[in-house]
Amino acid sequence: MRKAVIIGSKRKAEIFEHLLTTVEGFELVGFVDPDDSDNYSMLGEMMFALEIAALGDVFFIDRHVKHLPFDVVCHLVKLGKHLFFDGYRHFNAGEIEQLLKFRRESGVVIQIGNVLHNKPLFTSALQLVKKPRYIKLEKHCHPPVSGEFAQWIHANLFQEIDLIQRTMSSRVRSISARPMFLFGQQTDLLNIHLEFDNDAIAQISAGRAMEPGTYGLKIFQQDRLFLLNFSHHELVEYRTATQTDQLSLSADFDHPELPPELIKIERQVMPFDTWKMELRNFNENITQGLSPLTNLEHALEVCNTCEWAIEKIQRKYQDL
């Protein structure tokens, strides 16, 4: 049994306490809330890291924790502690590269869980998708606050870009990005256009100009169209009646306007306990030295794409 420590709120510790009872390999010994000033050593980040490192072997880090210094995370890795992040944390590319270096030196497992790519809707779709040529993401979300554009992209599009890039199985060749100001001084719609080395294309449209409740992905390939509706947890496939037909690109998530010769198939989303799978996988990765389903390399790929898009936008729109 590995001693497990939660870095997060008391409420998060209670949730993890329940989750860890569903899998073998972990014994919860306590939690530390860095957002509570009483828990932070006045002797500095290294001492704080040493104090909490002495408590356990594995650390589960709540994605909502705000005041967790990056150096503390680095110290834990260098001290040989395995880390499980509850979702992508807002690290920049340089920080992720540092963590990768320390992980290689210490041989620990750093796993990122609770992301779209690992959840039932997308894993069900991934069994069907083969060589996608065009992907379109549409998402309604609040507009970014001035000066917080990078944080906004991380909070609203990081998981989605990760999903798109891994589905394409190809590196991003070029990026164009443009904010649109439709109702005032805030960005009402962000458009990002990605081209990949395999000549596939992805189009992202996100913001409050989208219809409320819109949150879905269209995946086009040679003779198939897949609609993933994240809002309603639905997966629909459209295929051509004859294999030589090409698909229309005009499908709407709620009311697809598709030629009548297309066959509609409502695919079943195979249910599974995401957290149980993630935690079991984490234990196996530590025991057998395996690579997590979502790891720092994936985070670095997405971070590079996001920073590239942010740089292109802020070069022209410096107030964002």
Backbone hydrogen bonds in HBPLUS format (Angstrom, degrees):
<---DONOR---> <-ACCEPTOR-->    atom                        ^
c    i                          cat <-CA-CA->   ^        H-A-AA   ^      H-
h    n   atom  resd res      DA  || num        DHA   H-A  angle D-A-AA Bond
n    s   type  num  typ     dist DA aas  dist angle  dist       angle   num
A0002-ARG N   A0025-GLY O   2.84 MM  23  5.97 171.2  1.85 136.2 138.9     1
A0027-GLU N   A0002-ARG O   2.84 MM  25  5.89 157.8  1.89 154.7 151.7     2
A0057-ASP N   A0003-LYS O   2.80 MM  54  5.20 157.0  1.85 133.5 140.5     3
A0058-VAL N   A0003-LYS O   3.06 MM  55  6.35 163.4  2.09 161.5 163.0     4
A0004-ALA N   A0027-GLU O   2.77 MM  23  5.59 170.3  1.78 140.3 140.4     5
A0029-VAL N   A0004-ALA O   2.92 MM  25  5.88 169.9  1.93 161.0 160.8     6
A0005-VAL N   A0058-VAL O   2.99 MM  53  6.39 154.4  2.06 153.5 161.3     7
A0060-PHE N   A0005-VAL O   2.94 MM  55  6.31 160.1  1.98 156.6 163.3     8
A0006-ILE N   A0030-GLY O   3.07 MM  24  6.50 161.0  2.11 144.3 149.0     9
A0032-VAL N   A0006-ILE O   2.78 MM  26  6.25 154.1  1.84 164.2 172.5    10
A0007-ILE N   A0060-PHE O   2.81 MM  53  6.02 171.6  1.82 155.7 158.1    11
A0062-ASP N   A0007-ILE O   2.97 MM  55  6.11 173.6  1.98 158.5 160.3    12
A0008-GLY N   A0032-VAL O   2.88 MM  24  6.08 135.4  2.08 138.7 151.1    13
A0013-ALA N   A0009-SER O   2.93 MM   4  6.25 152.6  2.00 147.8 156.0    14
A0014-GLU N   A0010-LYS O   3.00 MM   4  6.29 147.7  2.10 145.8 153.9    15
A0015-ILE N   A0011-ARG O   3.11 MM   4  6.46 150.4  2.20 143.9 151.6    16
A0016-PHE N   A0012-LYS O   2.93 MM   4  6.22 164.8  1.96 154.8 158.1    17
A0017-GLU N   A0013-ALA O   2.81 MM   4  5.93 146.5  1.93 142.1 152.2    18
A0018-HIS N   A0014-GLU O   3.21 MM   4  6.47 152.3  2.29 140.9 146.2    19
A0019-LEU N   A0015-ILE O   2.99 MM   4  6.32 160.6  2.03 146.9 152.9    20
A0020-LEU N   A0016-PHE O   2.80 MM   4  5.86 164.4  1.82 156.1 158.4    21
A0021-THR N   A0018-HIS O   3.22 MM   3  5.48 145.7  2.34 102.9 112.6    22
A0022-THR N   A0019-LEU O   3.02 MM   3  5.55 159.0  2.07 113.4 120.2    23
A0036-ASP N   A0033-ASP O   3.00 MM   3  5.56 163.4  2.03 116.9 122.3    24
A0039-ASN N   A0036-ASP O   2.95 MM   3  5.78 164.4  1.98 127.7 132.3    25
A0040-TYR N   A0037-SER O   3.28 MM   3  5.44 166.6  2.30 107.9 111.9    26
A0044-GLY N   A0041-SER O   3.38 MM   3  6.01 170.3  2.39 113.9 115.8    27
A0048-PHE N   A0044-GLY O   3.04 MM   4  6.24 157.0  2.10 148.7 156.0    28
A0049-ALA N   A0045-GLU O   2.88 MM   4  6.06 155.9  1.93 146.0 152.3    29
A0050-LEU N   A0046-MET O   2.92 MM   4  6.20 157.2  1.98 148.8 155.0    30
A0051-GLU N   A0047-MET O   2.89 MM   4  6.09 154.0  1.95 148.1 155.2    31
A0052-ILE N   A0048-PHE O   3.10 MM   4  6.39 166.0  2.12 153.6 155.6    32
A0053-ALA N   A0049-ALA O   2.81 MM   4  5.81 150.0  1.90 146.6 156.3    33
A0054-ALA N   A0050-LEU O   3.21 MM   4  6.23 143.6  2.35 138.8 145.1    34
A0055-LEU N   A0052-ILE O   3.04 MM   3  5.31 153.9  2.11 105.8 114.1    35
A0082-HIS N   A0057-ASP O   3.25 MM  25  6.62 155.9  2.32 157.2 155.6    36
A0059-PHE N   A0082-HIS O   2.87 MM  23  6.30 156.1  1.93 159.8 167.5    37
A0084-PHE N   A0059-PHE O   2.87 MM  25  6.20 155.2  1.93 163.3 163.4    38
A0061-ILE N   A0084-PHE O   2.82 MM  23  6.13 162.1  1.85 156.8 162.9    39
A0086-ASP N   A0061-ILE O   2.93 MM  25  5.94 169.5  1.94 164.7 161.9    40
A0065-VAL N   A0062-ASP O   3.23 MM   3  5.72 168.9  2.24 115.9 119.3    41
A0072-VAL N   A0069-PRO O   3.07 MM   3  5.41 132.6  2.30 104.5 116.4    42
A0074-CYS N   A0070-PHE O   3.03 MM   4  6.41 158.4  2.08 151.8 158.1    43
A0075-HIS N   A0071-ASP O   2.87 MM   4  6.09 158.6  1.92 148.3 153.7    44
A0076-LEU N   A0072-VAL O   3.04 MM   4  6.30 156.9  2.09 148.9 154.4    45
A0077-VAL N   A0073-VAL O   3.14 MM   4  6.46 157.0  2.19 149.2 154.8    46
A0078-LYS N   A0074-CYS O   2.90 MM   4  6.19 165.1  1.93 156.3 160.5    47
A0079-LEU N   A0075-HIS O   2.88 MM   4  6.03 136.0  2.08 142.9 154.8    48
A0081-LYS N   A0076-LEU O   2.99 MM   5  5.46 159.5  2.04 154.1 153.7    49
A0080-GLY N   A0077-VAL O   2.96 MM   3  5.23 158.3  2.01 111.1 115.2    50
A0083-LEU N   A0109-VAL O   2.98 MM  26  6.41 149.1  2.08 156.2 165.0    51
A0111-GLN N   A0083-LEU O   2.94 MM  28  6.35 163.0  1.97 158.1 158.8    52
A0085-PHE N   A0111-GLN O   2.84 MM  26  6.24 163.1  1.86 166.3 167.5    53
A0087-GLY N   A0085-PHE O   2.90 MM   2  5.53 127.3  2.19 108.3  92.4    54
A0113-GLY N   A0085-PHE O   2.91 MM  28  6.10 171.5  1.91 172.4 174.0    55
A0087-GLY N   A0113-GLY O   2.78 MM  26  5.29 115.5  2.20 130.1 142.9    56
A0091-PHE N   A0089-ARG O   2.81 MM   2  5.82 128.7  2.07 114.0  97.8    57
A0096-ILE N   A0092-ASN O   3.04 MM   4  6.37 158.9  2.09 156.1 162.4    58
A0097-GLU N   A0093-ALA O   2.98 MM   4  6.21 156.1  2.04 148.8 155.3    59
A0098-GLN N   A0094-GLY O   3.06 MM   4  6.33 147.7  2.17 140.8 149.3    60
A0099-LEU N   A0095-GLU O   2.99 MM   4  6.31 160.3  2.03 151.3 155.9    61
A0100-LEU N   A0096-ILE O   2.88 MM   4  6.15 153.9  1.95 148.8 156.4    62
A0101-LYS N   A0097-GLU O   3.04 MM   4  6.28 152.7  2.12 142.8 149.4    63
A0102-PHE N   A0098-GLN O   3.00 MM   4  6.34 164.7  2.02 156.0 159.2    64
A0103-ARG N   A0099-LEU O   2.78 MM   4  5.93 152.0  1.86 148.2 156.8    65
A0104-ARG N   A0100-LEU O   2.99 MM   4  6.18 159.4  2.04 147.4 152.0    66
A0105-GLU N   A0101-LYS O   3.11 MM   4  6.37 152.9  2.18 145.6 153.1    67
A0106-SER N   A0102-PHE O   2.95 MM   4  6.10 153.6  2.02 147.4 153.8    68
A0107-GLY N   A0103-ARG O   2.75 MM   4  5.57 142.8  1.89 147.6 156.3    69
A0112-ILE N   A0294-THR O   3.04 MM 182  5.39 166.9  2.06 149.9 147.0    70
A0118-ASN N   A0115-VAL O   3.09 MM   3  5.76 146.6  2.21 118.5 126.5    71
A0119-LYS N   A0116-LEU O   3.14 MM   3  5.38 165.3  2.16 114.0 118.7    72
A0123-THR N   A0119-LYS O   3.02 MM   4  6.10 171.4  2.02 163.6 165.1    73
A0124-SER N   A0120-PRO O   2.94 MM   4  5.88 150.4  2.03 146.3 152.6    74
A0125-ALA N   A0121-LEU O   3.22 MM   4  6.45 154.0  2.30 137.8 144.7    75
A0126-LEU N   A0122-PHE O   2.80 MM   4  5.98 151.6  1.88 152.4 160.7    76
A0127-GLN N   A0124-SER O   3.35 MM   3  5.61 145.1  2.48 100.7 109.5    77
A0128-LEU N   A0125-ALA O   2.89 MM   3  5.41 152.3  1.96 114.3 123.1    78
A0129-VAL N   A0125-ALA O   3.04 MM   4  6.26 149.5  2.14 154.5 164.1    79
A0133-ARG N   A0220-PHE O   2.78 MM  87  5.88 163.7  1.80 152.9 158.3    80
A0201-ILE N   A0133-ARG O   3.04 MM  68  6.37 158.4  2.09 142.2 146.1    81
A0134-TYR N   A0220-PHE O   3.34 MM  86  5.13 163.6  2.37 136.8 137.0    82
A0220-PHE N   A0134-TYR O   2.80 MM  86  5.13 175.0  1.81 169.4 169.2    83
A0135-ILE N   A0201-ILE O   2.98 MM  66  6.48 151.4  2.06 147.3 156.5    84
A0203-GLN N   A0135-ILE O   2.83 MM  68  6.33 153.6  1.90 155.9 164.8    85
A0136-LYS N   A0218-LYS O   2.91 MM  82  5.09 157.4  1.96 143.1 150.3    86
A0218-LYS N   A0136-LYS O   2.84 MM  82  5.09 158.6  1.89 147.4 154.7    87
A0137-LEU N   A0203-GLN O   2.84 MM  66  6.28 160.7  1.87 161.3 168.0    88
A0205-SER N   A0137-LEU O   2.94 MM  68  6.19 155.7  2.00 150.5 158.3    89
A0138-GLU N   A0216-GLY O   3.08 MM  78  5.62 167.0  2.10 160.2 163.0    90
A0216-GLY N   A0138-GLU O   2.96 MM  78  5.62 159.8  2.00 159.2 165.9    91
A0139-LYS N   A0205-SER O   3.00 MM  66  6.46 152.5  2.08 156.8 163.5    92
A0207-GLY N   A0139-LYS O   3.09 MM  68  6.62 150.5  2.18 155.1 164.2    93
A0140-HIS N   A0214-THR O   2.75 MM  74  5.27 153.6  1.82 160.2 151.8    94
A0141-CYS N   A0207-GLY O   3.26 MM  66  4.84 155.1  2.33  94.7 101.8    95
A0148-GLU N   A0145-VAL O   2.94 MM   3  5.47 156.6  1.99 145.5 145.0    96
A0152-TRP N   A0148-GLU O   2.98 MM   4  6.19 148.0  2.08 145.2 154.8    97
A0153-ILE N   A0149-PHE O   3.02 MM   4  6.34 159.3  2.06 153.7 157.2    98
A0154-HIS N   A0150-ALA O   3.10 MM   4  6.34 162.1  2.13 148.3 153.3    99
A0155-ALA N   A0151-GLN O   2.92 MM   4  6.10 159.9  1.96 148.4 153.6   100
A0156-ASN N   A0152-TRP O   2.93 MM   4  5.99 152.7  2.01 150.5 157.6   101
A0157-LEU N   A0153-ILE O   2.77 MM   4  5.22 153.9  1.84 144.5 149.0   102
A0161-ILE N   A0157-LEU O   2.86 MM   4  6.00 161.6  1.90 158.7 162.2   103
A0162-ASP N   A0158-PHE O   3.03 MM   4  6.19 158.0  2.08 148.3 154.9   104
A0163-LEU N   A0159-GLN O   2.96 MM   4  6.21 156.3  2.01 145.5 151.4   105
A0164-ILE N   A0160-GLU O   2.96 MM   4  6.23 159.5  2.00 148.0 153.2   106
A0165-GLN N   A0161-ILE O   2.89 MM   4  6.05 170.8  1.90 155.7 157.8   107
A0166-ARG N   A0162-ASP O   3.04 MM   4  6.19 164.1  2.07 152.0 156.2   108
A0167-THR N   A0163-LEU O   3.00 MM   4  6.09 144.4  2.13 141.9 151.8   109
A0168-MET N   A0164-ILE O   2.99 MM   4  6.22 153.6  2.06 151.3 158.0   110
A0169-SER N   A0165-GLN O   3.10 MM   4  6.28 136.0  2.30 138.4 149.8   111
A0197-ASP N   A0171-ARG O   2.89 MM  26  5.72 153.2  1.97 163.0 170.6   112
A0173-ARG N   A0195-GLU O   2.59 MM  22  5.48 155.7  1.65 143.6 151.9   113
A0174-SER N   A0195-GLU O   3.19 MM  21  5.24 156.6  2.25 135.5 138.1   114
A0195-GLU N   A0174-SER O   3.03 MM  21  5.24 164.2  2.06 151.6 151.8   115
A0176-SER N   A0193-HIS O   3.00 MM  17  5.16 151.5  2.08 144.9 152.1   116
A0193-HIS N   A0176-SER O   2.75 MM  17  5.16 171.1  1.75 164.4 166.6   117
A0178-ARG N   A0191-ASN O   2.87 MM  13  5.36 156.6  1.92 153.8 161.2   118
A0191-ASN N   A0178-ARG O   2.98 MM  13  5.36 173.3  1.99 148.5 150.7   119
A0180-MET N   A0189-LEU O   2.70 MM   9  5.10 141.4  1.85 153.5 164.7   120
A0188-ASP N   A0180-MET O   2.91 MM   8  5.88 144.2  2.04 153.8 163.9   121
A0189-LEU N   A0180-MET O   3.27 MM   9  5.10 146.0  2.40 140.8 143.0   122
A0209-ALA N   A0188-ASP O   3.01 MM  21  5.40 152.5  2.09 154.0 146.0   123
A0190-LEU N   A0206-ALA O   2.74 MM  16  5.30 163.1  1.77 154.1 159.9   124
A0206-ALA N   A0190-LEU O   3.04 MM  16  5.30 156.8  2.09 143.2 150.7   125
A0192-ILE N   A0204-ILE O   2.93 MM  12  5.00 157.1  1.98 140.3 147.1   126
A0204-ILE N   A0192-ILE O   2.84 MM  12  5.00 160.9  1.88 153.7 158.2   127
A0194-LEU N   A0202-ALA O   2.86 MM   8  5.04 174.2  1.86 154.7 156.7   128
A0202-ALA N   A0194-LEU O   2.92 MM   8  5.04 157.5  1.97 145.5 149.1   129
A0196-PHE N   A0200-ALA O   3.01 MM   4  5.37 163.4  2.04 158.0 157.3   130
A0199-ASP N   A0196-PHE O   2.89 MM   3  5.27 152.2  1.97 122.5 123.2   131
A0210-MET N   A0207-GLY O   3.44 MM   3  5.99 164.1  2.46 109.1 113.5   132
A0214-THR N   A0211-GLU O   2.98 MM   3  5.64 154.7  2.04 146.7 148.6   133
A0230-PHE N   A0215-TYR O   2.91 MM  15  5.63 133.1  2.13 145.2 159.5   134
A0217-LEU N   A0228-LEU O   2.84 MM  11  5.01 152.9  1.91 141.0 150.3   135
A0228-LEU N   A0217-LEU O   2.81 MM  11  5.01 173.2  1.82 158.6 160.8   136
A0219-ILE N   A0226-PHE O   2.89 MM   7  5.07 160.0  1.93 147.9 154.0   137
A0226-PHE N   A0219-ILE O   2.91 MM   7  5.07 159.0  1.95 142.3 149.3   138
A0221-GLN N   A0224-ARG O   2.99 MM   3  5.29 164.4  2.02 155.5 153.5   139
A0225-LEU N   A0238-TYR O   2.80 MM  13  4.99 143.3  1.94 148.7 155.1   140
A0238-TYR N   A0225-LEU O   2.71 MM  13  4.99 155.2  1.77 153.1 159.6   141
A0227-LEU N   A0236-VAL O   2.82 MM   9  5.16 165.3  1.84 154.8 160.0   142
A0236-VAL N   A0227-LEU O   3.01 MM   9  5.16 163.8  2.04 146.5 151.8   143
A0229-ASN N   A0234-GLU O   2.91 MM   5  5.09 166.3  1.93 151.9 155.7   144
A0233-HIS N   A0229-ASN O   2.79 MM   4  5.60 111.5  2.26 139.4 157.5   145
A0234-GLU N   A0229-ASN O   3.07 MM   5  5.09 155.1  2.13 136.8 143.1   146
A0267-ARG N   A0235-LEU O   2.91 MM  32  5.46 135.1  2.12 142.5 155.2   147
A0237-GLU N   A0265-ILE O   2.78 MM  28  5.05 175.2  1.78 156.4 158.1   148
A0265-ILE N   A0237-GLU O   2.74 MM  28  5.05 160.4  1.78 162.5 163.8   149
A0239-ARG N   A0263-ILE O   2.99 MM  24  5.29 156.6  2.05 144.0 151.1   150
A0263-ILE N   A0239-ARG O   2.79 MM  24  5.29 169.7  1.80 164.4 165.0   151
A0245-ASP N   A0242-THR O   3.16 MM   3  5.90 165.1  2.18 124.6 128.4   152
A0262-LEU N   A0259-PRO O   3.14 MM   3  5.94 168.0  2.15 125.6 128.1   153
A0277-MET N   A0273-ASP O   3.01 MM   4  6.24 162.2  2.04 157.3 162.3   154
A0278-GLU N   A0274-THR O   2.89 MM   4  6.14 161.4  1.92 152.8 158.1   155
A0279-LEU N   A0275-TRP O   2.91 MM   4  6.05 171.6  1.92 156.9 158.6   156
A0280-ARG N   A0276-LYS O   2.98 MM   4  6.01 159.8  2.02 145.5 151.7   157
A0281-ASN N   A0277-MET O   2.90 MM   4  5.97 157.3  1.95 145.8 152.8   158
A0282-PHE N   A0278-GLU O   2.85 MM   4  6.11 147.9  1.95 144.4 153.7   159
A0283-ASN N   A0279-LEU O   3.09 MM   4  6.35 160.9  2.12 148.5 151.8   160
A0284-GLU N   A0280-ARG O   3.02 MM   4  6.29 159.8  2.07 149.3 155.0   161
A0285-ASN N   A0281-ASN O   2.83 MM   4  6.01 154.7  1.89 149.0 156.2   162
A0286-ILE N   A0282-PHE O   3.12 MM   4  6.37 154.1  2.19 147.5 153.3   163
A0287-THR N   A0283-ASN O   2.98 MM   4  6.18 166.2  2.00 150.3 154.4   164
A0288-GLN N   A0284-GLU O   2.79 MM   4  5.74 165.7  1.81 152.9 157.0   165
A0289-GLY N   A0285-ASN O   2.84 MM   4  5.14 119.2  2.22 128.8 138.2   166
A0290-LEU N   A0285-ASN O   3.06 MM   5  4.34 133.3  2.28 112.2 123.2   167
A0299-ALA N   A0295-ASN O   3.22 MM   4  6.59 157.6  2.27 145.1 151.6   168
A0300-LEU N   A0296-LEU O   2.85 MM   4  6.10 151.8  1.93 149.9 157.0   169
A0301-GLU N   A0297-GLU O   3.09 MM   4  6.35 158.6  2.14 147.8 152.5   170
A0302-VAL N   A0298-HIS O   3.14 MM   4  6.43 164.3  2.16 154.2 157.3   171
A0303-CYS N   A0299-ALA O   2.87 MM   4  5.97 159.1  1.92 147.1 154.1   172
A0304-ASN N   A0300-LEU O   2.93 MM   4  6.08 159.6  1.98 151.4 155.4   173
A0305-THR N   A0301-GLU O   3.27 MM   4  6.53 156.3  2.33 140.9 146.8   174
A0306-CYS N   A0302-VAL O   2.85 MM   4  6.14 165.7  1.87 159.2 162.9   175
A0307-GLU N   A0303-CYS O   2.87 MM   4  6.01 165.9  1.89 153.2 157.1   176
A0308-TRP N   A0304-ASN O   3.00 MM   4  6.06 147.7  2.11 139.9 148.7   177
A0309-ALA N   A0305-THR O   2.98 MM   4  6.27 158.5  2.03 150.3 155.6   178
A0310-ILE N   A0306-CYS O   2.85 MM   4  6.08 161.3  1.88 152.8 158.4   179
A0311-GLU N   A0307-GLU O   2.94 MM   4  5.99 157.4  1.99 141.3 147.3   180
A0312-LYS N   A0308-TRP O   3.13 MM   4  6.36 155.4  2.19 144.1 150.3   181
A0313-ILE N   A0309-ALA O   3.06 MM   4  6.31 156.8  2.12 149.2 155.2   182
A0314-GLN N   A0310-ILE O   2.83 MM   4  5.95 174.8  1.84 159.1 160.9   183
A0315-ARG N   A0311-GLU O   3.08 MM   4  5.94 135.5  2.28 137.0 146.4   184
A0316-LYS N   A0313-ILE O   3.10 MM   3  5.66 138.5  2.28 110.1 119.7   185
A0317-TYR N   A0313-ILE O   2.75 MM   4  5.84 163.4  1.78 156.1 161.4   186
A0320-LEU N   A0317-TYR O   3.31 MM   3  6.03 168.0  2.32 119.3 122.9   187
